[in-house]
Amino acid sequence: MTAAQLAEELEVSVRTIYRDVEALSAAGVPLYGDAGHAGGYRLLDGYRTRLTGLTADEAEALFLAGVPGPAAQLGLGSVLTAAQLKVRAALPSELRVHADRISGRFHLDAPAWYADADETPYLLAVADAVWNSRVLHVLYRRWREPTDVERRLEPYGLVLKAGRWYVVAGPGPRTYRVDQILQLAADDEEFNRPDDFDLAAYWTAYQRDFHDRLYRGKAVVRLAPGVTLARAADHRTEKDDWTTVTVPIESVEHAHGEFLRLGTGVEVLAPAELRDRIARTVAELARTYGNSRPSGGD
């Protein structure tokens, strides 16, 4: 079949066919093309995929990749279990041992500690729209005024980050928290997902841009021996083994709380506003705890 015929049959663009043929060839599938008027793409006669072609490492990775919690949230818990059982049954005995070992020794738990799971009543509806390329009309709550806004979304994909679901949607694209969708209505309107959209690449760039926008300020601090800070730069060790570093900060308010957690393990040198803010807090704490007895005691 020609690329045009395949594109029509699969309801995708010709460019997508070219890309997928390259990916299949790179993966070792014996797919080749003949040029000319009667040419087209052909799969080697008799070729079949075989699960027995899996290596031990591949079998282990396959069972490690199955995250039951998120799959259940998407309504795929029983589907995932059934698929793993079928794959396990088709594996040679030696690879089955590897798969069982990885399942028994590693458990993936995505959500962070000390945080309740987000209520995402519209997650399944969003996932269905992602899968079927359906337009969504939502009432969405954002952090700035006006907080509740109506949006027309063309959902390209879902991302699970630290136990929280995000939907990446056009136009834009832009990123929305699924738990902040207050109302949702799906209609029969379809949209065309851009052929060149790469969800993983978008998310990597989005996170990088998010951190660049989040940490706009800088602080210069001294760290006691053994104390380290993420994203610290310009390290300079002094004679007393304390280290002077420069670290990006989100704001004076946020950095104030973060540095107080380190107690006497850190000294803020700049900016002056942050140093003064911490000094005032420490003075207030000294007054509060200067008397060994509680202020409400007899």
Residue frames as qw, qx, qy, qz and C-alpha x, y, z in Angstrom:
[[0.000, 0.889, 0.457, 0.000, 0.00, 0.00, 0.00],
 [0.359, 0.543, -0.047, 0.758, 1.16, 3.52, -0.71],
 [0.197, -0.112, -0.495, 0.838, 1.59, 6.12, 2.02],
 [0.356, -0.080, -0.110, -0.924, -1.55, 7.89, 0.77],
 [0.673, -0.210, -0.611, -0.361, -3.57, 4.67, 0.94],
 [0.523, -0.196, -0.691, 0.459, -2.33, 3.90, 4.43],
 [0.009, -0.014, -0.278, 0.960, -3.12, 7.45, 5.55],
 [0.526, -0.155, -0.298, -0.781, -6.68, 7.13, 4.24],
 [0.691, -0.200, -0.689, -0.083, -7.17, 3.71, 5.81],
 [0.521, -0.254, -0.584, 0.568, -5.83, 4.79, 9.21],
 [0.112, -0.909, -0.346, -0.205, -7.38, 8.31, 9.07],
 [0.501, -0.668, 0.068, 0.547, -4.09, 10.10, 9.65],
 [0.298, 0.878, -0.218, -0.305, -1.86, 12.35, 7.58],
 [0.860, 0.433, -0.206, 0.176, 0.71, 11.12, 5.06],
 [0.139, 0.715, -0.518, 0.450, 3.39, 12.75, 7.19],
 [0.675, -0.428, 0.465, -0.379, 2.32, 10.57, 10.12],
 [0.982, 0.179, 0.056, -0.032, 2.69, 7.47, 7.94],
 [0.571, 0.639, -0.382, 0.344, 6.25, 8.47, 6.98],
 [0.206, -0.647, 0.542, -0.495, 7.11, 9.02, 10.64],
 [0.839, -0.240, 0.366, -0.323, 5.58, 5.74, 11.78],
 [0.920, 0.360, -0.132, 0.073, 7.32, 3.75, 9.03],
 [0.327, 0.663, -0.514, 0.434, 10.65, 5.17, 10.16],
 [0.476, -0.506, 0.523, -0.493, 9.85, 4.27, 13.80],
 [0.962, -0.002, 0.177, -0.209, 8.84, 0.70, 12.87],
 [0.779, 0.509, -0.294, 0.219, 11.97, 0.21, 10.79],
 [0.060, 0.664, -0.556, 0.496, 14.14, 1.54, 13.61],
 [0.676, -0.356, 0.466, -0.446, 12.45, -0.96, 15.95],
 [0.224, -0.289, 0.918, 0.151, 13.44, -3.86, 13.69],
 [0.670, 0.425, 0.522, -0.313, 10.14, -4.47, 11.91],
 [0.402, -0.079, 0.662, 0.628, 10.98, -5.63, 8.32],
 [0.371, 0.799, 0.412, -0.231, 8.99, -2.94, 6.53],
 [0.370, -0.248, 0.428, 0.786, 10.29, -1.66, 3.22],
 [0.425, 0.713, 0.220, -0.513, 9.11, 0.50, 0.34],
 [0.561, 0.203, 0.593, 0.541, 9.16, 0.13, -3.44],
 [0.087, 0.517, -0.072, -0.849, 9.31, 3.24, -5.61],
 [0.008, -0.021, -0.762, -0.647, 7.47, 3.72, -8.87],
 [0.490, -0.150, -0.274, -0.814, 3.91, 3.75, -10.13],
 [0.806, -0.248, -0.472, -0.255, 3.05, 0.34, -8.65],
 [0.395, 0.245, -0.670, 0.579, 5.18, 0.85, -5.56],
 [0.591, -0.642, -0.102, -0.478, 4.26, 1.13, -1.91],
 [0.244, -0.545, 0.705, -0.383, 5.14, -0.16, 1.52],
 [0.845, 0.005, -0.493, -0.209, 5.36, -3.89, 2.14],
 [0.589, -0.568, 0.513, -0.258, 5.84, -6.05, 5.23],
 [0.136, 0.403, -0.895, -0.134, 8.14, -9.02, 4.83],
 [0.768, -0.096, -0.452, -0.444, 6.04, -12.12, 4.09],
 [0.785, -0.188, -0.577, 0.124, 5.45, -14.31, 7.11],
 [0.205, 0.316, -0.485, 0.789, 6.64, -11.73, 9.66],
 [0.574, -0.656, -0.444, -0.208, 5.01, -11.97, 13.11],
 [0.125, -0.674, 0.464, -0.561, 5.80, -10.24, 16.36],
 [0.776, -0.176, -0.601, 0.081, 6.74, -12.65, 19.12],
 [0.500, -0.818, 0.120, -0.259, 6.69, -12.01, 22.85],
 [0.924, -0.240, 0.070, 0.288, 9.48, -14.59, 23.15],
 [0.574, 0.556, -0.050, 0.599, 11.73, -11.95, 21.58],
 [0.332, -0.895, 0.080, -0.288, 11.72, -10.05, 24.87],
 [0.475, 0.355, -0.636, 0.493, 14.95, -9.95, 26.83],
 [0.497, -0.432, -0.653, 0.374, 15.02, -10.39, 30.62],
 [0.167, -0.213, -0.193, 0.943, 15.55, -6.65, 31.13],
 [0.274, -0.151, -0.399, -0.862, 12.65, -5.85, 28.80],
 [0.524, -0.419, -0.722, -0.168, 10.33, -8.23, 30.63],
 [0.403, -0.397, -0.521, 0.639, 11.26, -6.66, 33.97],
 [0.023, -0.103, 0.035, 0.994, 10.74, -3.12, 32.63],
 [0.339, -0.305, -0.623, -0.636, 7.35, -4.09, 31.20],
 [0.532, -0.545, -0.648, 0.028, 6.00, -5.16, 34.58],
 [0.363, -0.333, -0.312, 0.812, 7.66, -2.26, 36.39],
 [0.015, -0.116, -0.271, -0.955, 5.93, 0.21, 34.04],
 [0.372, -0.524, -0.666, -0.379, 2.44, -0.85, 35.11],
 [0.011, -0.117, 0.479, -0.870, 1.27, 1.66, 37.74],
 [0.137, -0.440, -0.885, -0.059, -1.98, 0.24, 39.17],
 [0.050, -0.572, -0.458, 0.679, -3.12, 3.41, 40.96],
 [0.174, 0.437, -0.226, -0.853, -3.20, 5.75, 37.94],
 [0.169, -0.041, -0.858, -0.484, -4.53, 2.97, 35.71],
 [0.090, -0.497, -0.837, 0.212, -7.45, 2.48, 38.09],
 [0.053, 0.566, 0.218, -0.793, -8.12, 6.24, 38.11],
 [0.244, 0.336, -0.485, -0.770, -8.42, 6.12, 34.33],
 [0.828, 0.143, 0.190, -0.508, -10.78, 3.15, 34.53],
 [0.689, 0.481, -0.529, -0.115, -8.13, 0.76, 33.24],
 [0.410, -0.531, 0.685, -0.283, -7.30, -1.17, 36.41],
 [0.839, 0.056, 0.516, -0.161, -8.91, -4.45, 35.34],
 [0.733, 0.674, -0.088, -0.023, -7.63, -3.98, 31.79],
 [0.119, 0.766, -0.610, 0.164, -4.06, -3.57, 33.03],
 [0.588, -0.334, 0.698, -0.234, -4.33, -6.64, 35.23],
 [0.878, 0.325, 0.326, -0.134, -5.72, -8.73, 32.37],
 [0.569, 0.772, -0.281, 0.037, -3.01, -7.53, 29.99],
 [0.114, -0.677, 0.702, -0.187, -0.23, -8.36, 32.44],
 [0.751, -0.109, 0.617, -0.209, -1.67, -11.84, 33.02],
 [0.840, 0.523, 0.130, -0.067, -1.80, -12.50, 29.28],
 [0.356, 0.801, -0.465, 0.122, 1.74, -11.24, 28.72],
 [0.395, -0.536, 0.711, -0.225, 2.99, -13.27, 31.67],
 [0.858, 0.098, 0.473, -0.174, 1.33, -16.41, 30.31],
 [0.761, 0.648, -0.029, 0.024, 2.99, -15.91, 26.92],
 [0.016, 0.831, -0.550, 0.082, 6.48, -15.43, 28.35],
 [0.727, 0.195, -0.642, 0.147, 8.98, -18.28, 28.47],
 [0.741, -0.558, -0.361, 0.097, 9.41, -19.69, 31.96],
 [0.621, -0.117, -0.187, 0.752, 12.79, -18.03, 32.57],
 [0.048, 0.345, 0.093, 0.933, 11.41, -14.58, 31.69],
 [0.543, -0.619, -0.425, -0.377, 8.29, -15.21, 33.77],
 [0.698, -0.411, -0.365, 0.459, 10.57, -15.57, 36.80],
 [0.334, 0.064, -0.033, 0.940, 12.13, -12.19, 36.07],
 [0.248, -0.491, -0.328, -0.768, 8.69, -10.56, 35.67],
 [0.668, -0.592, -0.445, -0.073, 7.44, -12.04, 38.96],
 [0.631, -0.242, -0.284, 0.680, 10.58, -10.87, 40.73],
 [0.144, 0.222, 0.057, 0.963, 10.22, -7.26, 39.61],
 [0.444, -0.553, -0.387, -0.590, 6.52, -7.19, 40.58],
 [0.743, -0.513, -0.417, 0.105, 7.29, -8.57, 44.02],
 [0.636, -0.264, -0.185, 0.701, 10.22, -6.28, 44.81],
 [0.133, -0.016, 0.080, 0.988, 9.23, -2.88, 43.43],
 [0.044, 0.727, 0.683, -0.064, 6.05, -0.91, 44.04],
 [0.207, 0.251, 0.152, 0.934, 5.48, 2.51, 42.49],
 [0.140, -0.747, -0.589, 0.276, 3.49, 5.05, 44.54],
 [0.363, 0.532, 0.231, 0.729, 3.21, 8.33, 42.65],
 [0.241, -0.890, -0.196, -0.333, 1.55, 10.76, 45.16],
 [0.253, 0.513, -0.496, 0.653, 3.70, 12.77, 47.55],
 [0.395, -0.303, -0.740, 0.452, 3.71, 12.40, 51.34],
 [0.086, -0.436, -0.444, 0.778, 1.50, 14.53, 53.58],
 [0.281, 0.197, -0.262, -0.902, -0.92, 15.35, 50.79],
 [0.601, 0.303, 0.645, -0.363, -4.47, 14.16, 50.34],
 [0.365, 0.195, 0.740, 0.531, -5.34, 12.84, 46.91],
 [0.211, 0.189, -0.127, -0.951, -6.94, 15.44, 44.64],
 [0.536, 0.438, 0.655, -0.302, -10.61, 14.96, 43.86],
 [0.060, 0.307, -0.573, -0.758, -10.80, 14.59, 40.08],
 [0.589, 0.335, 0.627, -0.384, -14.44, 13.80, 39.26],
 [0.623, 0.702, -0.006, -0.345, -13.97, 14.69, 35.59],
 [0.267, -0.552, 0.724, 0.316, -10.81, 12.66, 34.98],
 [0.532, 0.182, 0.813, 0.147, -12.54, 9.87, 33.07],
 [0.444, 0.816, 0.345, -0.136, -14.42, 12.36, 30.89],
 [0.048, 0.871, -0.379, -0.308, -11.19, 14.20, 30.11],
 [0.400, -0.317, 0.820, 0.260, -9.42, 10.92, 29.31],
 [0.566, 0.470, 0.677, 0.028, -12.25, 9.92, 26.97],
 [0.335, 0.919, 0.071, -0.197, -12.00, 13.27, 25.18],
 [0.177, -0.703, 0.611, 0.319, -8.22, 12.87, 24.85],
 [0.497, -0.047, 0.845, 0.193, -8.63, 9.42, 23.35],
 [0.441, 0.575, 0.678, 0.123, -11.41, 10.36, 20.94],
 [0.267, 0.052, 0.223, 0.936, -10.20, 13.89, 20.05],
 [0.127, -0.750, -0.609, -0.223, -13.39, 15.53, 21.32],
 [0.074, 0.507, -0.129, 0.849, -13.72, 19.18, 22.27],
 [0.400, -0.491, -0.681, 0.368, -14.48, 20.00, 25.92],
 [0.104, -0.694, -0.064, -0.710, -16.23, 23.06, 27.34],
 [0.603, -0.310, -0.599, 0.426, -15.25, 23.60, 30.97],
 [0.268, -0.911, 0.017, -0.313, -15.64, 25.98, 33.84],
 [0.775, 0.125, -0.366, 0.500, -12.10, 26.24, 35.21],
 [0.436, -0.897, -0.049, 0.047, -10.79, 27.74, 38.46],
 [0.652, 0.435, -0.226, 0.579, -7.45, 29.51, 38.17],
 [0.545, -0.364, -0.410, 0.635, -5.38, 31.35, 40.77],
 [0.124, -0.130, -0.011, 0.984, -5.81, 34.93, 39.50],
 [0.344, 0.572, 0.482, -0.567, -8.92, 37.08, 39.08],
 [0.760, -0.198, 0.099, -0.611, -11.37, 36.35, 37.67],
 [0.363, -0.362, 0.852, -0.103, -10.88, 32.94, 39.22],
 [0.586, 0.265, 0.761, -0.081, -13.67, 31.01, 37.49],
 [0.252, 0.530, -0.386, -0.711, -13.47, 31.16, 33.71],
 [0.861, 0.334, 0.329, -0.196, -15.03, 29.29, 30.81],
 [0.093, -0.578, 0.685, 0.434, -12.67, 27.57, 28.41],
 [0.894, 0.372, -0.036, -0.247, -12.96, 25.58, 25.20],
 [0.405, -0.584, 0.689, 0.144, -10.34, 22.83, 25.29],
 [0.831, 0.399, -0.348, -0.172, -8.89, 20.57, 22.64],
 [0.677, -0.589, 0.437, -0.055, -7.28, 17.96, 24.94],
 [0.545, 0.604, -0.576, -0.080, -4.04, 16.58, 23.47],
 [0.672, 0.098, -0.697, 0.229, -2.90, 14.45, 26.40],
 [0.661, -0.720, -0.056, -0.207, -2.90, 13.72, 30.15],
 [0.449, 0.460, -0.594, 0.485, 0.11, 13.93, 32.46],
 [0.745, -0.619, -0.249, -0.016, 0.39, 12.56, 36.01],
 [0.380, 0.542, -0.406, 0.630, 2.90, 14.57, 38.06],
 [0.072, 0.176, -0.684, 0.705, 3.46, 13.84, 41.77],
 [0.049, 0.374, 0.875, -0.305, -0.02, 12.37, 42.14],
 [0.270, 0.625, 0.246, -0.690, -1.75, 15.25, 40.34],
 [0.551, 0.411, 0.646, 0.333, -3.35, 15.02, 36.89],
 [0.060, 0.592, -0.134, -0.792, -2.83, 17.70, 34.25],
 [0.652, 0.542, 0.517, 0.121, -4.42, 17.97, 30.81],
 [0.226, -0.361, 0.367, 0.827, -2.46, 19.58, 28.00],
 [0.411, 0.650, 0.639, -0.029, -4.92, 21.19, 25.61],
 [0.247, 0.173, 0.346, 0.889, -5.08, 23.50, 22.64],
 [0.591, 0.724, -0.073, 0.349, -5.23, 26.11, 21.47],
 [0.372, -0.876, 0.305, -0.011, -1.75, 27.01, 22.59],
 [0.637, -0.442, -0.620, -0.120, -1.24, 24.41, 23.89],
 [0.218, -0.602, 0.397, -0.657, -1.66, 25.19, 27.60],
 [0.395, -0.024, -0.882, 0.257, -1.67, 23.15, 30.79],
 [0.539, -0.459, -0.020, -0.706, -4.66, 22.77, 33.12],
 [0.113, -0.167, 0.888, -0.413, -5.08, 20.96, 36.42],
 [0.374, -0.277, -0.790, -0.399, -7.85, 18.40, 36.10],
 [0.312, -0.463, -0.731, 0.393, -8.90, 18.83, 39.75],
 [0.011, -0.369, -0.164, 0.915, -9.61, 22.53, 39.07],
 [0.224, -0.191, -0.641, -0.709, -12.28, 21.76, 36.47],
 [0.303, 0.080, 0.557, -0.769, -15.55, 22.76, 38.16],
 [0.715, 0.423, 0.374, -0.413, -17.94, 21.85, 35.36],
 [0.163, -0.304, 0.775, 0.529, -17.49, 19.95, 32.13],
 [0.724, 0.473, 0.316, -0.391, -19.53, 19.38, 29.01],
 [0.321, -0.227, 0.756, 0.523, -18.43, 17.28, 26.04],
 [0.643, 0.533, 0.110, -0.539, -20.00, 17.55, 22.62],
 [0.879, 0.259, 0.377, 0.135, -19.62, 15.76, 19.30],
 [0.345, 0.910, -0.227, -0.033, -17.19, 18.33, 17.91],
 [0.912, -0.092, 0.096, 0.388, -13.90, 16.73, 16.94],
 [0.019, 0.935, -0.293, -0.197, -10.53, 18.43, 16.58],
 [0.850, 0.420, -0.234, 0.215, -7.35, 17.53, 14.72],
 [0.675, -0.662, 0.172, 0.278, -4.45, 16.84, 17.05],
 [0.256, 0.851, -0.420, -0.186, -1.26, 18.35, 15.56],
 [0.950, 0.212, -0.217, 0.073, 0.79, 15.60, 13.91],
 [0.534, 0.469, -0.446, 0.545, 4.03, 17.02, 15.26],
 [0.464, -0.688, 0.231, -0.508, 2.85, 17.41, 18.86],
 [0.629, 0.113, -0.711, 0.293, 5.06, 15.43, 21.27],
 [0.592, -0.733, -0.214, -0.257, 3.51, 15.23, 24.76],
 [0.813, -0.375, -0.123, 0.427, 6.73, 14.18, 26.53],
 [0.485, 0.230, 0.056, 0.842, 8.76, 16.93, 24.83],
 [0.185, -0.709, -0.214, -0.645, 6.10, 19.53, 25.63],
 [0.698, -0.683, -0.211, -0.044, 6.02, 18.54, 29.29],
 [0.746, -0.161, -0.078, 0.641, 9.80, 18.70, 29.61],
 [0.251, 0.391, 0.118, 0.878, 9.83, 22.21, 28.12],
 [0.407, -0.726, -0.294, -0.470, 6.85, 23.25, 30.25],
 [0.758, -0.565, -0.216, 0.244, 8.56, 22.18, 33.47],
 [0.599, 0.016, -0.001, 0.801, 11.75, 23.99, 32.50],
 [0.011, 0.535, 0.205, 0.820, 9.83, 27.18, 31.72],
 [0.583, -0.704, -0.342, -0.217, 7.81, 26.82, 34.94],
 [0.736, -0.436, -0.169, 0.490, 10.95, 26.66, 37.09],
 [0.413, 0.214, 0.097, 0.880, 12.49, 29.59, 35.22],
 [0.217, -0.626, -0.251, -0.706, 9.39, 31.70, 35.93],
 [0.701, -0.619, -0.351, -0.031, 9.05, 30.44, 39.49],
 [0.688, -0.484, -0.049, 0.539, 12.58, 31.15, 40.70],
 [0.373, 0.835, 0.129, 0.383, 13.10, 34.73, 39.54],
 [0.234, -0.916, 0.257, -0.201, 15.09, 35.96, 42.53],
 [0.737, 0.250, -0.515, 0.359, 18.43, 34.98, 44.07],
 [0.572, -0.799, 0.112, -0.147, 19.80, 34.73, 47.57],
 [0.486, 0.511, -0.615, 0.352, 23.37, 34.48, 48.82],
 [0.779, -0.563, 0.051, -0.269, 23.70, 32.26, 51.89],
 [0.093, 0.544, -0.807, 0.211, 26.33, 30.59, 54.04],
 [0.900, -0.154, -0.290, -0.287, 25.85, 26.88, 54.73],
 [0.551, -0.610, 0.549, -0.151, 27.23, 24.97, 57.70],
 [0.077, 0.385, -0.900, -0.192, 29.40, 21.91, 56.99],
 [0.154, 0.149, 0.976, -0.045, 27.26, 19.06, 55.71],
 [0.375, 0.623, 0.465, -0.505, 24.29, 21.27, 54.74],
 [0.223, 0.017, 0.649, 0.727, 23.40, 21.36, 51.05],
 [0.425, 0.546, 0.303, -0.655, 20.75, 23.10, 48.96],
 [0.609, 0.412, 0.616, 0.281, 19.32, 22.09, 45.60],
 [0.404, 0.820, 0.261, 0.311, 20.09, 24.39, 42.66],
 [0.397, -0.841, 0.116, 0.349, 22.95, 26.03, 44.57],
 [0.715, 0.575, 0.027, 0.397, 25.68, 27.63, 42.44],
 [0.203, 0.788, -0.288, 0.505, 28.90, 29.61, 42.80],
 [0.841, -0.484, -0.206, 0.123, 30.19, 27.49, 45.69],
 [0.295, 0.683, -0.423, 0.517, 32.96, 29.08, 47.76],
 [0.798, -0.415, -0.402, 0.171, 34.31, 27.26, 50.83],
 [0.090, -0.880, 0.247, -0.395, 35.67, 29.40, 53.67],
 [0.222, 0.473, -0.758, 0.390, 38.29, 28.71, 56.33],
 [0.446, -0.172, 0.650, -0.591, 35.69, 27.56, 58.87],
 [0.128, 0.080, 0.965, 0.214, 34.39, 25.00, 56.32],
 [0.393, 0.619, 0.476, -0.486, 31.20, 26.95, 55.82],
 [0.381, 0.194, 0.643, 0.636, 30.22, 27.34, 52.16],
 [0.231, 0.532, 0.124, -0.806, 28.88, 30.47, 50.51],
 [0.290, 0.255, 0.823, 0.416, 26.46, 29.74, 47.66],
 [0.323, 0.181, -0.095, -0.924, 23.95, 31.51, 45.45],
 [0.190, 0.283, 0.940, -0.006, 20.50, 29.91, 45.19],
 [0.202, -0.295, -0.446, -0.821, 17.41, 30.84, 43.17],
 [0.095, 0.279, 0.740, -0.604, 14.34, 31.77, 45.24],
 [0.064, 0.601, 0.733, 0.313, 10.67, 32.08, 44.39],
 [0.155, -0.826, -0.139, -0.523, 10.03, 35.07, 46.67],
 [0.025, 0.469, -0.584, 0.663, 11.19, 36.56, 49.98],
 [0.715, -0.271, 0.232, -0.601, 8.11, 35.11, 51.69],
 [0.972, 0.087, -0.188, -0.111, 8.72, 31.60, 50.39],
 [0.602, 0.422, -0.518, 0.438, 12.49, 31.67, 51.01],
 [0.284, -0.548, 0.431, -0.658, 11.89, 32.94, 54.55],
 [0.877, -0.225, 0.198, -0.375, 10.06, 29.75, 55.48],
 [0.922, 0.281, -0.246, 0.101, 12.44, 27.46, 53.61],
 [0.408, 0.534, -0.512, 0.535, 15.59, 28.85, 55.24],
 [0.479, -0.525, 0.388, -0.587, 14.07, 28.89, 58.73],
 [0.976, -0.080, -0.085, -0.184, 13.70, 25.11, 58.44],
 [0.760, 0.347, -0.393, 0.385, 17.49, 24.80, 58.37],
 [0.629, -0.741, -0.157, 0.173, 17.85, 26.61, 61.71],
 [0.305, -0.843, 0.321, 0.304, 21.46, 27.48, 62.52],
 [0.743, 0.022, 0.537, 0.400, 22.68, 25.54, 59.50],
 [0.423, 0.565, 0.388, 0.593, 22.25, 28.56, 57.24],
 [0.174, -0.624, -0.172, 0.742, 22.98, 32.29, 57.36],
 [0.445, 0.758, 0.417, 0.232, 21.35, 34.56, 54.77],
 [0.429, -0.284, 0.084, 0.854, 23.70, 37.27, 53.48],
 [0.212, 0.277, -0.211, -0.913, 21.53, 38.79, 50.75],
 [0.076, 0.637, 0.151, 0.752, 19.10, 40.18, 49.83],
 [0.040, 0.176, -0.520, 0.835, 18.89, 42.50, 52.83],
 [0.613, -0.204, -0.072, -0.760, 15.08, 42.28, 52.87],
 [0.856, -0.098, -0.490, -0.129, 15.22, 38.52, 53.38],
 [0.501, 0.116, -0.616, 0.596, 17.97, 38.72, 56.03],
 [0.188, -0.219, 0.319, -0.903, 16.00, 41.37, 57.97],
 [0.745, -0.195, -0.246, -0.588, 12.80, 39.32, 57.72],
 [0.803, -0.070, -0.574, 0.140, 14.49, 36.23, 59.18],
 [0.282, 0.182, -0.526, 0.782, 16.17, 38.33, 61.90],
 [0.440, -0.268, 0.123, -0.848, 12.78, 39.72, 63.00],
 [0.852, -0.163, -0.373, -0.329, 11.29, 36.21, 63.11],
 [0.678, 0.052, -0.601, 0.421, 14.21, 34.88, 65.17],
 [0.014, 0.244, -0.409, 0.879, 13.90, 37.81, 67.59],
 [0.658, -0.249, -0.064, -0.708, 10.18, 37.11, 68.01],
 [0.864, -0.079, -0.496, -0.031, 10.93, 33.44, 68.65],
 [0.443, 0.174, -0.580, 0.661, 13.55, 34.41, 71.25],
 [0.297, -0.269, 0.272, -0.875, 11.02, 36.57, 73.08],
 [0.808, -0.174, -0.250, -0.504, 8.42, 33.80, 72.95],
 [0.916, -0.090, -0.376, 0.111, 10.76, 31.07, 74.21],
 [0.220, 0.580, -0.479, 0.621, 13.00, 33.27, 76.38],
 [0.531, -0.360, 0.492, -0.589, 10.90, 32.36, 79.38],
 [0.088, 0.155, -0.982, -0.058, 11.10, 28.61, 79.97],
 [0.270, 0.355, 0.798, -0.406, 7.49, 28.57, 81.17],
 [0.152, 0.511, 0.679, 0.505, 4.58, 28.84, 78.67],
 [0.043, -0.242, 0.030, -0.969, 3.01, 32.30, 78.56],
 [0.611, -0.391, -0.298, -0.621, -0.33, 30.86, 79.68],
 [0.632, -0.117, -0.712, 0.283, 1.16, 28.95, 82.65],
 [0.515, -0.813, -0.268, -0.044, 0.59, 29.66, 86.33]]
